[in-house]
């Protein structure tokens, strides 16, 4: 039997895409190292390693560098031990890949929300997010996870999405994003309780995220009490 490859995950404390890979590694129970990089002052070794200048990176056996979170998660699912986190059926697997991409689009919408310069843009972004949750509501079954009782890569992708709202709800007036989506609310709670999801960030993540949001100088920033901490 071939030896398991050594794995090093290049990370940033707040990156939701890093969290996807960390969740997948935890679900697989795979030993790995995790290295944090300062993206505001990228070291030369990182620039030479990352074609897009972004995290996550997965370094396999100290030499092969994989980039892009969806690709990293698929590699881990194909090469690491059970449980498999993608469906075996090709149609179901393609559908799951599409919803992972939808999670990325939702993260882009969240970035638009916290970067919105004025109230009109902010409320439009919140409405866009509510619309995305409506699509998810229609896609979900009986739960507790996206595909029922089986945790999948779609769940790994949406755990970091929902984590943003923990900080939003602790620091700004209600957004109403989940008001009409009871199945999404239940899914969010199930993911928050999953050890792989809760353990994908450090314990000071809420404070770090709140500080990041407060420093944006956006409309959302103006709604946050000075010096408040999420949690």
Buried (B, 14 or more C-beta within 10 A) or exposed (E): EEEEBEBBBBBBBBBBBBBBBBBBBBBBEBEBEBEBBEBEEBEEEBEEBBEEEBBBBBBBEEEEBBBBBBEBBBBBBEBBEEEBBBBEEEEEBEBBBEBBEBBBEBBEBBEBBBBBEEEEBBBBBBEBBBEBBBBBBEBBEEBBBBBEEEBBBBBBBBBBBBBBBBBBBBBBEEBEBBEEBEBBBBBBEBBEEBEBBBEBBEEEBBBBBBBBBBEBEBBBBEBBEEEBBBE
